[in-house]
Amino acid sequence: MQRPIFKPIGTPVEELDTPSLVVDISALEHNLEAVHGFFRDIPVKMRPHVHAHKTPAIAHLQLSVPGNAGGIAVINVSEAELFAQHGFTDITLSSPVVSPSKLRRLCALTHTVKLSLPVDSAPGIDILSQAAVANSVTFDVLVDINTYPPRGGAEAGAPSVALAQQVAAAPGLRFEGFTTVGGPISEGSPEEMIVRDKANVQKMLDTREMAERAGLDVMVVSAGNHTHDAHVIASMAGVTEVRSGAYPLIDHRHWPHCPDLIPGARVLSTVTSRPEPGRTIMDAGQKAISRDMGMPKVDGRTDATVAGLNAEHGILDLEGDAIKDFQVGGRVWLMIADLNTSTALHDYIFAARDGVLEAVWEVSARGLYD
């Protein structure tokens, strides 16, 4: 459990203890308006996937801006429980659930929350149905289609329609529609990824048409992992919602593909040592900022590079003006490469506006893996 030294509201952020995860509220508000503004006047809506920030305070802000789907998406059962406790009543899970103990927990949640659950196999449908009947509840179900890359999910077309028919006929289940997850952000140019994503979402739309010709009512067609091209996917006829996790805070991997958004989350660190002129040691290591999806970057500097991250410390290689600028006791602002794995390292977000602490938000869903 993180034991930060809390500062009073109104404290300049440069006076925070380090390492600290700091969110710029103005950037967050800008990003919410930029994304939700597009969805505000069209029938397709944005469903925030909260796994990226894991923070109920941010999720409430997302749902306060018109253009949202009225609910959120989560990864697993424990995240669903946590966000339900914080007042969220429309929750979509993005991973199938088959464990009896987890299904009992979901059955309990259905009394206060509208749950939508994905399935991608006939046995999975049978397991959901048995759990629903045994607990006298009804689950809303989405057939999960594997479009790209290879992952969980049923094959598009006839196999997914067959699963949808099985859901519609199963006791305790209500067929809602289809869902899928898009490809990775790091694959090709923005233009190439748009072509790739449109082709893959079209597979789900074609499946929807097949299901409707078979007599099924399709209420939901949900496309996920589309921070970088949400506006393009939302413009495809037949899509009902787009899911995105990164857009409120935007990390530096997504930023080149989302130039209208502003990176809103950074880790503040302190220079602790200068072992040689071209090298600096800082107090943010792998326990403060993730390198799983790429190294962090020093904000606003091209002459200081994160050369390595140990557990407790980071190493900066310096050149040019950075050699004199990064002195012991100085502060280093680090841009995050992957929000999901970096927010998981912090219990608290220090929310600031104009460089002044305005709120402290608990990252309540960190560590919830089941």
ChimeraX attribute file (.defattr): number of C-alpha atoms within 10 A of each C-alpha:
attribute: neighborCount
match mode: 1-to-1
recipient: residues
	/A:1	6
	/A:2	8
	/A:3	7
	/A:4	14
	/A:5	8
	/A:6	11
	/A:7	15
	/A:8	11
	/A:9	15
	/A:10	13
	/A:11	15
	/A:12	16
	/A:13	21
	/A:14	17
	/A:15	11
	/A:16	20
	/A:17	14
	/A:18	20
	/A:19	24
	/A:20	23
	/A:21	25
	/A:22	22
	/A:23	23
	/A:24	22
	/A:25	23
	/A:26	15
	/A:27	20
	/A:28	24
	/A:29	17
	/A:30	16
	/A:31	22
	/A:32	22
	/A:33	19
	/A:34	16
	/A:35	21
	/A:36	19
	/A:37	15
	/A:38	17
	/A:39	23
	/A:40	16
	/A:41	11
	/A:42	12
	/A:43	13
	/A:44	25
	/A:45	23
	/A:46	30
	/A:47	26
	/A:48	27
	/A:49	26
	/A:50	25
	/A:51	24
	/A:52	24
	/A:53	26
	/A:54	27
	/A:55	23
	/A:56	22
	/A:57	15
	/A:58	19
	/A:59	20
	/A:60	15
	/A:61	13
	/A:62	26
	/A:63	20
	/A:64	12
	/A:65	15
	/A:66	18
	/A:67	23
	/A:68	23
	/A:69	19
	/A:70	17
	/A:71	20
	/A:72	27
	/A:73	24
	/A:74	22
	/A:75	19
	/A:76	19
	/A:77	21
	/A:78	18
	/A:79	24
	/A:80	27
	/A:81	20
	/A:82	17
	/A:83	23
	/A:84	18
	/A:85	14
	/A:86	15
	/A:87	12
	/A:88	21
	/A:89	18
	/A:90	18
	/A:91	23
	/A:92	23
	/A:93	21
	/A:94	22
	/A:95	17
	/A:96	22
	/A:97	21
	/A:98	16
	/A:99	11
	/A:100	13
	/A:101	10
	/A:102	15
	/A:103	19
	/A:104	14
	/A:105	14
	/A:106	23
	/A:107	22
	/A:108	14
	/A:109	19
	/A:110	17
	/A:111	11
	/A:112	13
	/A:113	19
	/A:114	18
	/A:115	22
	/A:116	20
	/A:117	24
	/A:118	25
	/A:119	28
	/A:120	22
	/A:121	19
	/A:122	14
	/A:123	11
	/A:124	15
	/A:125	24
	/A:126	17
	/A:127	15
	/A:128	28
	/A:129	22
	/A:130	17
	/A:131	24
	/A:132	22
	/A:133	16
	/A:134	12
	/A:135	14
	/A:136	10
	/A:137	18
	/A:138	20
	/A:139	23
	/A:140	18
	/A:141	26
	/A:142	30
	/A:143	28
	/A:144	29
	/A:145	28
	/A:146	22
	/A:147	24
	/A:148	18
	/A:149	11
	/A:150	8
	/A:151	10
	/A:152	18
	/A:153	22
	/A:154	21
	/A:155	17
	/A:156	22
	/A:157	18
	/A:158	13
	/A:159	14
	/A:160	26
	/A:161	25
	/A:162	16
	/A:163	22
	/A:164	30
	/A:165	15
	/A:166	17
	/A:167	25
	/A:168	17
	/A:169	13
	/A:170	18
	/A:171	18
	/A:172	20
	/A:173	24
	/A:174	18
	/A:175	25
	/A:176	23
	/A:177	24
	/A:178	27
	/A:179	28
	/A:180	27
	/A:181	25
	/A:182	20
	/A:183	17
	/A:184	13
	/A:185	16
	/A:186	12
	/A:187	10
	/A:188	11
	/A:189	12
	/A:190	16
	/A:191	11
	/A:192	10
	/A:193	20
	/A:194	18
	/A:195	12
	/A:196	16
	/A:197	23
	/A:198	15
	/A:199	14
	/A:200	22
	/A:201	26
	/A:202	18
	/A:203	17
	/A:204	27
	/A:205	21
	/A:206	13
	/A:207	21
	/A:208	27
	/A:209	16
	/A:210	16
	/A:211	22
	/A:212	12
	/A:213	10
	/A:214	12
	/A:215	10
	/A:216	18
	/A:217	15
	/A:218	17
	/A:219	15
	/A:220	18
	/A:221	22
	/A:222	26
	/A:223	26
	/A:224	24
	/A:225	20
	/A:226	24
	/A:227	21
	/A:228	22
	/A:229	19
	/A:230	22
	/A:231	16
	/A:232	13
	/A:233	23
	/A:234	23
	/A:235	14
	/A:236	14
	/A:237	10
	/A:238	21
	/A:239	24
	/A:240	21
	/A:241	24
	/A:242	28
	/A:243	26
	/A:244	24
	/A:245	24
	/A:246	25
	/A:247	26
	/A:248	31
	/A:249	28
	/A:250	27
	/A:251	24
	/A:252	23
	/A:253	20
	/A:254	20
	/A:255	19
	/A:256	13
	/A:257	18
	/A:258	18
	/A:259	10
	/A:260	11
	/A:261	23
	/A:262	22
	/A:263	24
	/A:264	24
	/A:265	29
	/A:266	27
	/A:267	25
	/A:268	23
	/A:269	27
	/A:270	24
	/A:271	22
	/A:272	18
	/A:273	16
	/A:274	17
	/A:275	9
	/A:276	11
	/A:277	14
	/A:278	16
	/A:279	20
	/A:280	25
	/A:281	25
	/A:282	27
	/A:283	23
	/A:284	27
	/A:285	20
	/A:286	17
	/A:287	17
	/A:288	25
	/A:289	31
	/A:290	23
	/A:291	17
	/A:292	12
	/A:293	14
	/A:294	12
	/A:295	21
	/A:296	26
	/A:297	20
	/A:298	19
	/A:299	17
	/A:300	10
	/A:301	12
	/A:302	12
	/A:303	14
	/A:304	25
	/A:305	20
	/A:306	19
	/A:307	15
	/A:308	16
	/A:309	23
	/A:310	12
	/A:311	12
	/A:312	14
	/A:313	20
	/A:314	23
	/A:315	22
	/A:316	24
	/A:317	18
	/A:318	22
	/A:319	15
	/A:320	11
	/A:321	11
	/A:322	20
	/A:323	18
	/A:324	11
	/A:325	12
	/A:326	24
	/A:327	17
	/A:328	14
	/A:329	12
	/A:330	13
	/A:331	20
	/A:332	23
	/A:333	22
	/A:334	22
	/A:335	24
	/A:336	31
	/A:337	24
	/A:338	23
	/A:339	26
	/A:340	20
	/A:341	19
	/A:342	24
	/A:343	26
	/A:344	22
	/A:345	19
	/A:346	22
	/A:347	21
	/A:348	20
	/A:349	21
	/A:350	24
	/A:351	23
	/A:352	22
	/A:353	16
	/A:354	11
	/A:355	15
	/A:356	17
	/A:357	24
	/A:358	19
	/A:359	16
	/A:360	18
	/A:361	16
	/A:362	17
	/A:363	20
	/A:364	20
	/A:365	22
	/A:366	22
	/A:367	14
	/A:368	17
	/A:369	10
	/A:370	10
